[in-house]
Amino acid sequence: MNAQRDDTAFAVIGARIFDGQDWHAGQALLVGSGVVTGIVALEALPEGIETVSADGHLLVPGFIDLQVNGGGGALLNDAPSAEAIRTICAAHARFGTTALLPTLITDTPDVRTLAITAAREARAEGIPGFIGLHLEGPHLSVARKGVHDPDLIRPMEADDLDVILACASLFDAVMVTVAPENATLEQVAAMSKAGITVSLGHTAADYETVATYALAGARTVTHLFNAMSPLGHREPGCVGAALDLGTLHAGIIADGFHVDPVSMSIALRAKVGPGRIFLVTDAMSTIGSDQTGFLLNGREIFRRDGRLTLADGTLAGADIDMLSSVRFVHQTLDLPLGEAIRMASAYPADAIGLSATKGRLLPGLDADFVLLTEDLDMVATYIGGHAVFSA
């Protein structure tokens, strides 16, 4: 397939199209100036418009990943630069991700400053797929630290809040993962009011505390089930709150290691809306690379049998891409394909307030889409109407 200029009007024909809501057969996707202009019958194509044949493949909304630590051999914590962000975005585009939040896990204030500077440069350069930044820590709970360095975890101070609030106007989306143990209700309210997506994670907070923080403006929960107080028969915990509170969305890692498939299925059936469970990869630098391991905050991470772990077996992010996640929930959990795709596109867009521009293939929204075979193998990835990857 030939790359298309962002300002070129063209039609993709010969695909079974999923617009994020419905399937369309025998129709064409119209693209102009980088956005979707319609889905029409073939006989209604504008005269003389350029066409791209999809050869009977599936055409679906591009995937949106709100938690991406690395890819292509680059890890944001180790290389907080615009070039690393470009590498990460390109690596994940190979697996259908058209928008992502490079994620900085708990680190020093100096590294955070470098990451924000890198993100600003990435935006200025218009790196395809980059939409903002996710700061996962350092304001977490040591009791639920996971792979985060406990020596770097600390309370959010006034200076930290100022730095985060300053990011709100810089990017399309900013997500910050905090624990109630180390961030106050007032801080959460201030971030939410500024348009930042506040996510609760790495916390031992009980149901009532999570509910109070949700009222203050927390909008999502970070990697459901992992590094949080569990659902118990007398204390619902953070997991129970995430499922029971309709205002909360929740990311989930669908690699079969972080969460048992049975637990995932139960959670999907139990989730109260309108908040939804959406897919995240929590991917590290290994995606799109042949790395067998890497260093994180000076600690060695091992890549074995689809998992990334510290020497003691603690999971350290995930070794999975978004297309593999879609396959997992469709094939292992037996979700309808449309719902599996929504978990990777529409639902994350809704969670961070970008549903007016991304997540669905509706008129006026960005022409971010993926072509897949019927067996869900990659064919091509388009961002803003431009082909950025072809298998």
HELIX and SHEET records of a PDB file:
HELIX    1   1 LEU A   42  ALA A   44  5                                   3    
HELIX    2   2 ALA A   82  ALA A   93  1                                  12    
HELIX    3   3 PRO A  109  GLU A  125  1                                  17    
HELIX    4   4 VAL A  142  ARG A  144  5                                   3    
HELIX    5   5 ALA A  158  CYS A  167  1                                  10    
HELIX    6   6 PRO A  180  ASN A  182  5                                   3    
HELIX    7   7 LEU A  185  LYS A  193  1                                   9    
HELIX    8   8 TYR A  207  ALA A  216  1                                  10    
HELIX    9   9 GLY A  237  ASP A  244  1                                   8    
HELIX   10  10 PRO A  261  ALA A  270  1                                  10    
HELIX   11  11 MET A  322  ARG A  327  1                                   6    
HELIX   12  12 PHE A  328  THR A  332  3                                   5    
HELIX   13  13 LEU A  337  ALA A  344  1                                   8    
HELIX   14  14 ALA A  346  ALA A  351  1                                   6    
SHEET    1   A 4 VAL A  35  ALA A  41  0                                        
SHEET    2   A 4 GLN A  27  GLY A  32 -1                                        
SHEET    3   A 4 PHE A  10  ILE A  13 -1                                        
SHEET    4   A 4 GLU A  50  SER A  53  1                                        
SHEET    1   B 6 TRP A  23  HIS A  24  0                                        
SHEET    2   B 6 ARG A  16  PHE A  18 -1                                        
SHEET    3   B 6 LEU A  58  PRO A  61  1                                        
SHEET    4   B 6 PHE A 369  LEU A 372 -1                                        
SHEET    5   B 6 MET A 378  ILE A 383 -1                                        
SHEET    6   B 6 HIS A 386  SER A 390 -1                                        
SHEET    1   C 8 PHE A  63  VAL A  68  0                                        
SHEET    2   C 8 THR A  97  ILE A 105  1                                        
SHEET    3   C 8 GLY A 132  GLU A 136  1                                        
SHEET    4   C 8 ALA A 173  VAL A 178  1                                        
SHEET    5   C 8 THR A 197  LEU A 200  1                                        
SHEET    6   C 8 THR A 220  VAL A 221  1                                        
SHEET    7   C 8 HIS A 249  ILE A 253  1                                        
SHEET    8   C 8 ILE A 277  VAL A 280  1                                        
SHEET    1   D 2 GLY A  70  GLY A  71  0                                        
SHEET    2   D 2 ALA A  74  LEU A  75 -1                                        
SHEET    1   E 3 GLY A 293  LEU A 296  0                                        
SHEET    2   E 3 ARG A 299  ARG A 304 -1                                        
SHEET    3   E 3 ARG A 307  THR A 309 -1                                        
END                                                                             
